Every structure is written in C-alpha cells, then in structure tokens.
Amino acid sequence: MNKKQKEEIALFRFGVICDLVGTLHLERGDAEKLIQSKSEQVWNIPYSNRTRIAASTIRNWMKRYQKSGGQFSSLYPSGRSDQGRSRKVDDETIMAIVKMKREKPSLPAADLIKELQKSDLITPGIILYPSTVYRILQKEGVSREAAGKIDRRRFEAEYPNDIWQSDVMHGPMVEIDGKMRKSYLISFIDDHSRLLLQSEFYLNERLVSWLDAFRKALLTRGLPRRLYVDNGSAFRTKHLERICASLGMALIHTPPYTPQGRGKIERFFRSVRGRFLPTCPENMTLDGINRIFSEWVQIDYHSRIHSATGETPIQRFGRHIKLTRTAPVDLEDHFRKEVRRRVTKDRTVSINNLLYEAPTKFIGEQLQLLYHEDRPDRVEILHKGSSHGFLVPLDLNANFKVKRERDETEKEASPASGKLTFGEEGGK
C-alpha cells in the first residue's frame, strides 16, 4: 500500500473519531453512546468492501491517536500482527452479529447464529457458539434492552465554537446582468450562542462558494472544534476533509433523512423566510440583497433575545470569547488543493492542463503539490514531508533559447571552430 492510500485511510479514520478525540471532552457514557452509534452506521471505507466498523476498532483508533499526542500518522494502517494465522472471529462477522442483534433484539444467541448462517453472514471457517456470541455482544456493549433504541435527545454545546452548524437555503431570484437567477443562502451558526458566524447569498451552492463563506467565518470568529454539515456530495470531498483535519476540527456529517443534528440552523432559516424575505423588494441584485440582509442580521437577529437562551447571540458568544481559538496566520495555505504527480524525464508535471517544470533532482520522483486554483503560478512542492519551494510554469520559448545558447557555446568551444580547447591551452 502506497503513501497516498495510507493517507486516504488515515483521513477516513480521523473523520470517524474526530468528535471523540477533540478538545471538547465527553463523559464516558456519552462517548460510549457515540461509539455505538458510529458502529451502527454504514460507511464507505477506502480500499475495503466492508461497510461497518466495530466499536472495538473505533476505540483502538482513538487510543492510538491520543497516545501519539494527536499525530495524524498514528492512524496510518499497519500490517496485521497475526498475519498468516487465522483468527477465531473476524471483524466482519462481529459487525454482522451486532447488526443482527440490533435489528432483532429479542432473538436468543442460538437463534441469532442460525439467522446469520441462513443469510451467509459468517466468514467461512469460523464456528460460532452461543457463549462466543454472548461475549461479543457484551464486549460491544449491546444488550437486549439497548438494542434497537435510538437516542434523539436535544443537545447544546457548552461553549462558543464547540460546535458549528452549516447548511444552505434556497433563496429568492436576483437580477444578474439583466437576467433573473436563483440565489442560495450559505450560513454558519454557533450551536452554543446561536450567533450567525457567516451568512451570505451566492449564485450556486457548490463547494467553492461554501468554502468562501467558511473561510470568512473562520477569519472573523475563530476555529470550531466540531463542524456539522449535511450528507451532500459537496461535503464528502477529500479537499474538505483535509482542510478540517489540518485545522484540528471534527467534520461530522448528519445521517441522511435526519436533519435533527442541524436543528438550530434550520430554525434560523425559518426566521429568514418569515421575518426577512417578506421585507425584500423585488428584482434585487445579489449585492443589494446581501447588503440589506447584513443589516437585518445585525439589527434584528443579533440584537434580539433568543427564546431558548434568554440572551442575545452577541452577548452569549462574547461571555466566553477567551476560550475561542483564533484562525492561524497561514489560514489560506490550509485551503489549498492537493495532488500527487510523478515528474517526467523532461522534468515536467501537469496540473489542470497546465505544464510546470520541477527541479532536475526530482525526475522520476512522485511529488505532493499544493495549490490554489486561482493562483496557478504558486504550486508548492512537498517531498518526504519537506517543502522544496515552488514549481516553475513551463515556458517553451525560454527553454528553446536556453537550448540554442548551449548549442552555440558547444560549437564555439570545439576544435573545428579554430579556437583552443581547455586541454590544448593547458598544454601550450
């Protein structure tokens, strides 16, 4: 397995445990409930046909990450210590047992084994006994009483920037160059204070627009510890995962069809629809609607006492502002895209159909390249964890001239030109 594949797996593992190992400490009971919830989810695991993660595996990743002092590399996959020897019960069978028990909590262990056998869910070569199944269920924390129950209690973050919620609301039509186009309101809200961290209308809801709003929120309000977003494809990109992991924040996707995790921002959107949009004049431009919306947020929303907290969002956020983390000075660098390219024999690499020249020493080497799409002249070279400056955009004309000058120099220095070579001059 190469380094890129290991990094993808480590990114995935960090995404699973990030809200369990962050700076917001969970009580043991709450942490166990969250681990059990994660073990029941369906996951798209890189380079694996499995879709479930055992609770014991999640605990092992947490232990490795915490023991390393938060080193991302601690989540890299390692070879099995029992390589070449069979195991009694593998993770796939354990997850099948847990899933079956949660679906049929009243099923005794002996009958559960029969159901697994009928469904061909037991790995060939493994023999299950009721006592084995019972021990597995005990270890995974699955009891008859707990199986099948879903905890949907309300929650509230203890401090500002513990949890941010983000979502997109379909907005009104706006005038752009004489044509009417649909707008989208991209918003971020602080779970503790209900402060609106950033909210702005855009012409689309693609990731590039969302990242623009996200960057503005980080610059003005600091770094969150956890970020809740929906399960849309725009928020399932490796680019966003790398940004959050590099900034030390947990990226959490609410499961499909369960918007309860983003309830506070949904309530804010109801306020926008009920209190702001009815006051908007028709045929507004994008700049125009953003201008009056910003005024409405400051005058109406941020200055109004929230019914759930008994304070204005500004007051509640400011009361513990000393606990917030400011954005790093190199924040822009964390938003760069990453690609890997192998340097060709003519020492070039290609990014988005643009050619660049790499230093000669990297011919044949695979490089990690970081760049902003709107800054094609600034592509940083990383090799074996160290920075080696920036790639040079390929200039074919300049290279042609360099070749000609070299050819002319060689011609002048040859014996046929009538000039002495270094060896002849030295022997005279």
LOGUVEX-454121 format. One record per residue (C-alpha): residue number from 1; z, y negated, x negated; residue in one letter. Coordinates in steps of 0.05 Angstrom, whole numbers, plus 5000, padded with zeros to 4 digits. Layout:
% residues N
  num     Z     Y     X  residu
  NUM     Z     Y     X       A
...
//
This chain:
% residues 428
  num     Z     Y     X  residu
    1  5000  5000  5000       M
    2  4979  4933  4970       N
    3  5020  4869  4968       K
    4  4984  4837  5027       K
    5  5001  4896  5071       Q
    6  5073  4895  5048       K
    7  5078  4821  5064       E
    8  5050  4832  5134       E
    9  5101  4886  5147       I
   10  5157  4842  5119       A
   11  5135  4785  5164       L
   12  5137  4831  5224       F
   13  5207  4857  5205       R
   14  5233  4786  5196       F
   15  5206  4769  5265       G
   16  5246  4826  5294       V
   17  5313  4809  5261       I
   18  5307  4734  5251       C
   19  5351  4715  5310       D
   20  5403  4766  5286       L
   21  5409  4741  5214       V
   22  5402  4666  5225       G
   23  5455  4612  5214       T
   24  5477  4619  5287       L
   25  5528  4677  5284       H
   26  5531  4723  5343       L
   27  5592  4761  5367       E
   28  5588  4835  5352       R
   29  5580  4853  5425       G
   30  5524  4802  5436       D
   31  5489  4825  5372       A
   32  5491  4898  5394       E
   33  5462  4880  5462       K
   34  5406  4842  5429       L
   35  5392  4901  5382       I
   36  5389  4949  5441       Q
   37  5342  4902  5478       S
   38  5296  4899  5418       K
   39  5296  4975  5412       S
   40  5270  4980  5484       E
   41  5212  4932  5473       Q
   42  5141  4953  5459       V
   43  5119  4927  5391       W
   44  5052  4921  5356       N
   45  5077  4948  5289       I
   46  5030  4935  5229       P
   47  4997  4996  5198       Y
   48  5033  5043  5247       S
   49  5017  5080  5311       N
   50  5088  5072  5334       R
   51  5107  5021  5388       T
   52  5183  5026  5387       R
   53  5236  5010  5336       I
   54  5301  5049  5334       A
   55  5366  5008  5337       A
   56  5389  5041  5272       S
   57  5325  5017  5238       T
   58  5337  4945  5261       I
   59  5409  4949  5234       R
   60  5382  4975  5168       N
   61  5333  4916  5161       W
   62  5389  4867  5177       M
   63  5434  4899  5124       K
   64  5380  4896  5071       R
   65  5363  4823  5086       Y
   66  5435  4800  5087       Q
   67  5454  4840  5024       K
   68  5397  4807  4986       S
   69  5421  4737  5005       G
   70  5363  4725  5051       G
   71  5307  4746  5004       Q
   72  5242  4757  5042       F
   73  5221  4811  4993       S
   74  5280  4854  5015       S
   75  5241  4870  5078       L
   76  5182  4900  5039       Y
   77  5170  4973  5057       P
   78  5194  5024  5006       S
   79  5177  5097  4996       G
   80  5218  5148  5034       R
   81  5277  5175  4994       S
   82  5265  5242  5027       D
   83  5190  5243  5011       Q
   84  5164  5315  5012       G
   85  5222  5343  5053       R
   86  5224  5349  5129       S
   87  5275  5311  5169       R
   88  5315  5341  5228       K
   89  5297  5287  5279       V
   90  5247  5232  5262       D
   91  5248  5160  5288       D
   92  5191  5174  5337       E
   93  5230  5229  5372       T
   94  5294  5188  5371       I
   95  5258  5130  5406       M
   96  5228  5178  5457       A
   97  5298  5205  5472       I
   98  5326  5135  5481       V
   99  5268  5112  5524       K
  100  5272  5173  5569       M
  101  5347  5165  5578       K
  102  5339  5092  5598       R
  103  5285  5110  5648       E
  104  5326  5168  5677       K
  105  5399  5152  5663       P
  106  5427  5208  5706       S
  107  5388  5262  5670       L
  108  5432  5312  5631       P
  109  5415  5324  5558       A
  110  5387  5394  5571       A
  111  5340  5369  5626       D
  112  5321  5309  5584       L
  113  5297  5356  5529       I
  114  5255  5394  5580       K
  115  5223  5328  5604       E
  116  5207  5309  5532       L
  117  5176  5376  5519       Q
  118  5133  5372  5582       K
  119  5109  5303  5561       S
  120  5096  5327  5490       D
  121  5141  5273  5461       L
  122  5178  5315  5410       I
  123  5148  5316  5340       T
  124  5121  5386  5324       P
  125  5170  5427  5283       G
  126  5232  5392  5310       I
  127  5281  5433  5353       I
  128  5327  5393  5398       L
  129  5394  5416  5423       Y
  130  5436  5381  5477       P
  131  5490  5366  5425       S
  132  5438  5333  5380       T
  133  5412  5291  5437       V
  134  5483  5271  5456       Y
  135  5498  5248  5384       R
  136  5433  5208  5381       I
  137  5449  5172  5446       L
  138  5519  5158  5423       Q
  139  5494  5130  5356       K
  140  5441  5087  5391       E
  141  5493  5060  5440       G
  142  5460  5089  5502       V
  143  5507  5114  5556       S
  144  5494  5137  5626       R
  145  5527  5074  5654       E
  146  5489  5026  5609       A
  147  5420  5058  5614       A
  148  5372  5022  5660       G
  149  5413  4958  5666       K
  150  5384  4891  5645       I
  151  5428  4832  5625       D
  152  5399  4767  5652       R
  153  5458  4721  5643       R
  154  5447  4647  5633       R
  155  5458  4620  5564       F
  156  5465  4554  5528       E
  157  5462  4540  5453       A
  158  5528  4517  5423       E
  159  5499  4461  5380       Y
  160  5437  4417  5375       P
  161  5377  4451  5342       N
  162  5407  4520  5351       D
  163  5350  4537  5399       I
  164  5286  4500  5416       W
  165  5243  4520  5475       Q
  166  5169  4503  5476       S
  167  5114  4511  5528       D
  168  5050  4479  5554       V
  169  5040  4448  5623       M
  170  4972  4436  5654       H
  171  4966  4361  5663       G
  172  4921  4313  5702       P
  173  4848  4296  5688       M
  174  4839  4239  5638       V
  175  4778  4197  5621       E
  176  4745  4211  5553       I
  177  4680  4174  5536       D
  178  4664  4164  5609       G
  179  4677  4237  5628       K
  180  4738  4268  5661       M
  181  4773  4322  5622       R
  182  4835  4364  5635       K
  183  4898  4347  5595       S
  184  4955  4392  5572       Y
  185  5027  4371  5561       L
  186  5056  4405  5499       I
  187  5131  4399  5497       S
  188  5193  4419  5457       F
  189  5263  4415  5485       I
  190  5332  4426  5453       D
  191  5370  4480  5490       D
  192  5439  4450  5478       H
  193  5427  4377  5496       S
  194  5362  4381  5537       R
  195  5335  4327  5491       L
  196  5260  4323  5491       L
  197  5243  4333  5418       L
  198  5168  4321  5425       Q
  199  5123  4317  5485       S
  200  5051  4294  5486       E
  201  4987  4304  5526       F
  202  4929  4337  5489       Y
  203  4858  4356  5509       L
  204  4870  4430  5496       N
  205  4927  4480  5488       E
  206  4901  4513  5425       R
  207  4946  4527  5366       L
  208  4921  4468  5325       V
  209  4945  4420  5380       S
  210  5011  4456  5387       W
  211  5023  4454  5312       L
  212  5010  4379  5312       D
  213  5065  4370  5364       A
  214  5110  4419  5327       F
  215  5103  4381  5262       R
  216  5121  4315  5296       K
  217  5183  4347  5327       A
  218  5207  4374  5260       L
  219  5197  4307  5226       L
  220  5236  4268  5279       T
  221  5291  4318  5299       R
  222  5300  4366  5241       G
  223  5294  4442  5237       L
  224  5314  4490  5293       P
  225  5348  4556  5279       R
  226  5310  4592  5334       R
  227  5246  4576  5370       L
  228  5228  4606  5438       Y
  229  5155  4608  5457       V
  230  5115  4649  5506       D
  231  5077  4712  5492       N
  232  5008  4679  5489       G
  233  4958  4698  5435       S
  234  4962  4627  5405       A
  235  5035  4641  5386       F
  236  5023  4711  5358       R
  237  4986  4687  5296       T
  238  5005  4704  5225       K
  239  4998  4630  5209       H
  240  5054  4611  5256       L
  241  5097  4669  5233       E
  242  5091  4646  5161       R
  243  5109  4574  5178       I
  244  5172  4595  5214       C
  245  5193  4646  5162       A
  246  5183  4596  5105       S
  247  5226  4545  5141       L
  248  5280  4596  5156       G
  249  5275  4595  5232       M
  250  5271  4652  5280       A
  251  5207  4656  5321       L
  252  5222  4690  5388       I
  253  5170  4709  5440       H
  254  5195  4717  5511       T
  255  5171  4783  5541       P
  256  5111  4780  5589       P
  257  5128  4760  5661       Y
  258  5200  4739  5642       T
  259  5200  4663  5637       P
  260  5276  4661  5643       Q
  261  5283  4652  5568       G
  262  5247  4585  5573       R
  263  5280  4563  5638       G
  264  5303  4495  5612       K
  265  5234  4471  5593       I
  266  5206  4497  5659       E
  267  5257  4453  5695       R
  268  5234  4394  5653       F
  269  5162  4407  5674       F
  270  5185  4405  5747       R
  271  5214  4336  5733       S
  272  5148  4314  5703       V
  273  5110  4338  5764       R
  274  5159  4309  5813       G
  275  5180  4243  5781       R
  276  5127  4223  5731       F
  277  5058  4246  5753       L
  278  5063  4214  5824       P
  279  5071  4146  5790       T
  280  5009  4152  5745       C
  281  4948  4110  5763       P
  282  4881  4146  5769       E
  283  4827  4151  5716       N
  284  4874  4142  5657       M
  285  4854  4153  5585       T
  286  4891  4202  5540       L
  287  4922  4145  5501       D
  288  4941  4110  5565       G
  289  4977  4168  5597       I
  290  5014  4183  5532       N
  291  5037  4111  5527       R
  292  5068  4108  5597       I
  293  5095  4179  5590       F
  294  5132  4160  5526       S
  295  5163  4100  5563       E
  296  5183  4145  5622       W
  297  5217  4195  5575       V
  298  5259  4141  5541       Q
  299  5277  4101  5604       I
  300  5281  4155  5657       D
  301  5292  4223  5626       Y
  302  5334  4210  5562       H
  303  5378  4157  5596       S
  304  5393  4198  5658       R
  305  5457  4241  5661       I
  306  5436  4313  5663       H
  307  5466  4351  5722       S
  308  5482  4413  5680       A
  309  5515  4379  5620       T
  310  5545  4316  5651       G
  311  5517  4275  5594       E
  312  5451  4242  5576       T
  313  5408  4284  5529       P
  314  5413  4230  5475       I
  315  5490  4229  5478       Q
  316  5497  4304  5476       R
  317  5448  4313  5418       F
  318  5480  4257  5377       G
  319  5551  4283  5384       R
  320  5538  4339  5333       H
  321  5479  4309  5296       I
  322  5514  4321  5229       K
  323  5502  4396  5239       L
  324  5426  4390  5243       T
  325  5380  4407  5184       R
  326  5330  4354  5164       T
  327  5258  4374  5151       A
  328  5241  4386  5077       P
  329  5202  4333  5039       V
  330  5146  4383  5028       D
  331  5141  4400  5103       L
  332  5065  4393  5102       E
  333  5060  4448  5050       D
  334  5093  4497  5098       H
  335  5037  4486  5148       F
  336  4982  4507  5101       R
  337  4938  4567  5117       K
  338  4938  4626  5070       E
  339  4880  4670  5049       V
  340  4870  4721  4994       R
  341  4806  4723  4954       R
  342  4782  4762  4893       R
  343  4748  4718  4840       V
  344  4676  4740  4828       T
  345  4643  4748  4760       K
  346  4615  4677  4764       D
  347  4688  4656  4776       R
  348  4676  4632  4848       T
  349  4713  4644  4913       V
  350  4692  4627  4984       S
  351  4735  4596  5039       I
  352  4704  4578  5106       N
  353  4634  4580  5076       N
  354  4654  4532  5020       L
  355  4650  4554  4948       L
  356  4703  4538  4895       Y
  357  4710  4551  4821       E
  358  4771  4586  4793       A
  359  4795  4586  4721       P
  360  4760  4638  4677       T
  361  4824  4677  4666       K
  362  4825  4697  4739       F
  363  4757  4732  4740       I
  364  4767  4798  4777       G
  365  4838  4779  4800       E
  366  4860  4771  4872       Q
  367  4890  4702  4886       L
  368  4934  4676  4941       Q
  369  4904  4610  4965       L
  370  4940  4557  5006       L
  371  4903  4500  5040       Y
  372  4897  4453  5099       H
  373  4832  4458  5138       E
  374  4825  4382  5139       D
  375  4836  4378  5063       R
  376  4782  4425  5034       P
  377  4789  4392  4965       D
  378  4862  4414  4958       R
  379  4866  4490  4953       V
  380  4927  4513  4913       E
  381  4924  4576  4870       I
  382  4983  4624  4872       L
  383  4982  4686  4827       H
  384  5041  4734  4819       K
  385  5087  4684  4852       G
  386  5070  4624  4808       S
  387  5027  4563  4822       S
  388  4966  4552  4777       H
  389  4940  4485  4802       G
  390  4881  4476  4849       F
  391  4812  4505  4857       L
  392  4753  4460  4840       V
  393  4698  4452  4893       P
  394  4634  4482  4865       L
  395  4584  4430  4841       D
  396  4518  4466  4826       L
  397  4486  4404  4797       N
  398  4543  4393  4749       A
  399  4541  4466  4727       N
  400  4466  4461  4715       F
  401  4475  4402  4669       K
  402  4531  4437  4632       V
  403  4485  4497  4620       K
  404  4428  4452  4595       R
  405  4474  4416  4547       E
  406  4498  4482  4519       R
  407  4427  4507  4511       D
  408  4406  4443  4474       E
  409  4466  4449  4428       T
  410  4450  4520  4410       E
  411  4377  4501  4397       K
  412  4397  4444  4350       E
  413  4444  4490  4312       A
  414  4393  4545  4300       S
  415  4356  4554  4233       P
  416  4289  4545  4267       A
  417  4306  4473  4281       S
  418  4305  4455  4208       G
  419  4380  4439  4206       K
  420  4430  4476  4165       L
  421  4477  4525  4198       T
  422  4551  4525  4182       F
  423  4543  4584  4134       G
  424  4486  4552  4095       E
  425  4522  4486  4089       E
  426  4584  4521  4064       G
  427  4545  4558  4011       G
  428  4508  4497  3983       K
//
